[in-house]
């Protein structure tokens, strides 16, 4: 009886080890696939932005009037490329990371690129979410206070930010992300999937 029980325990252990190994291999494959998708999409978005800049006539600089300041800000431009809607490119120089950002957010889209989860560039409350893939937001916690972050919209306008907060929050603390008062927020899961890493950024130039 003890011998049978021992064999059963060994078999169960082997199954668990094999399951863990298969899960690790699958996660690595999914991570690589996500990185390759984002890299290809980035090239497409950068080409579209370059073409937009080249096709737009230069506009003379004008002083802002009181009337212009009172106008409602226009929503960020969305461009469809190969079936995906984009709002621009996020650049994290400290991490040597440049990523396309999709306009919409759901589980399927998060598997290919970072997504706008809340807000807008025009209203200075943009929130970008991504999975913790190594080539998406997996190294987000390595950012430091004062690091520069830039976002280039589909018209070629570059928005410059500085990291002002790096926090670990609970998955239920949605309001801390959606209503943070930061002009740009980046967030992802930590590697335990039990918490969220939130990076709040202040706008310093456009």
ChimeraX attribute file (.defattr): number of C-alpha atoms within 10 A of each C-alpha:
attribute: neighborCount
match mode: 1-to-1
recipient: residues
	/A:1	6
	/A:2	7
	/A:3	8
	/A:4	9
	/A:5	10
	/A:6	11
	/A:7	12
	/A:8	12
	/A:9	12
	/A:10	12
	/A:11	12
	/A:12	12
	/A:13	12
	/A:14	12
	/A:15	12
	/A:16	12
	/A:17	12
	/A:18	12
	/A:19	12
	/A:20	12
	/A:21	12
	/A:22	12
	/A:23	12
	/A:24	12
	/A:25	12
	/A:26	12
	/A:27	13
	/A:28	14
	/A:29	12
	/A:30	15
	/A:31	21
	/A:32	15
	/A:33	16
	/A:34	20
	/A:35	20
	/A:36	15
	/A:37	14
	/A:38	22
	/A:39	17
	/A:40	12
	/A:41	22
	/A:42	20
	/A:43	12
	/A:44	14
	/A:45	23
	/A:46	17
	/A:47	12
	/A:48	19
	/A:49	20
	/A:50	13
	/A:51	14
	/A:52	14
	/A:53	15
	/A:54	11
	/A:55	9
	/A:56	9
	/A:57	8
	/A:58	8
	/A:59	6
	/A:60	5
	/A:61	6
	/A:62	6
	/A:63	6
	/A:64	8
	/A:65	8
	/A:66	8
	/A:67	7
	/A:68	10
	/A:69	9
	/A:70	8
	/A:71	8
	/A:72	9
	/A:73	11
	/A:74	10
	/A:75	11
	/A:76	18
	/A:77	16
	/A:78	16
	/A:79	20
	/A:80	13
	/A:81	12
	/A:82	8
	/A:83	7
	/A:84	13
	/A:85	16
	/A:86	23
	/A:87	25
	/A:88	27
	/A:89	22
	/A:90	21
	/A:91	17
	/A:92	16
	/A:93	13
	/A:94	12
	/A:95	14
	/A:96	7
	/A:97	13
	/A:98	18
	/A:99	24
	/A:100	27
	/A:101	29
	/A:102	26
	/A:103	23
	/A:104	17
	/A:105	18
	/A:106	11
	/A:107	10
	/A:108	8
	/A:109	15
	/A:110	20
	/A:111	20
	/A:112	25
	/A:113	27
	/A:114	27
	/A:115	26
	/A:116	22
	/A:117	21
	/A:118	17
	/A:119	19
	/A:120	20
	/A:121	19
	/A:122	14
	/A:123	13
	/A:124	14
	/A:125	19
	/A:126	21
	/A:127	25
	/A:128	26
	/A:129	25
	/A:130	25
	/A:131	22
	/A:132	21
	/A:133	23
	/A:134	14
	/A:135	21
	/A:136	25
	/A:137	23
	/A:138	19
	/A:139	15
	/A:140	22
	/A:141	16
	/A:142	9
	/A:143	18
	/A:144	15
	/A:145	13
	/A:146	13
	/A:147	15
	/A:148	20
	/A:149	21
	/A:150	20
	/A:151	24
	/A:152	20
	/A:153	22
	/A:154	23
	/A:155	19
	/A:156	18
	/A:157	13
	/A:158	16
	/A:159	16
	/A:160	18
	/A:161	21
	/A:162	20
	/A:163	21
	/A:164	16
	/A:165	16
	/A:166	20
	/A:167	12
	/A:168	15
	/A:169	18
	/A:170	13
	/A:171	13
	/A:172	9
	/A:173	11
	/A:174	12
	/A:175	8
	/A:176	13
	/A:177	25
	/A:178	16
	/A:179	13
	/A:180	15
	/A:181	15
	/A:182	20
	/A:183	21
	/A:184	27
	/A:185	28
	/A:186	23
	/A:187	27
	/A:188	26
	/A:189	23
	/A:190	20
	/A:191	12
	/A:192	7
	/A:193	10
	/A:194	10
	/A:195	16
	/A:196	22
	/A:197	21
	/A:198	24
	/A:199	25
	/A:200	22
	/A:201	26
	/A:202	20
	/A:203	18
	/A:204	12
	/A:205	10
	/A:206	11
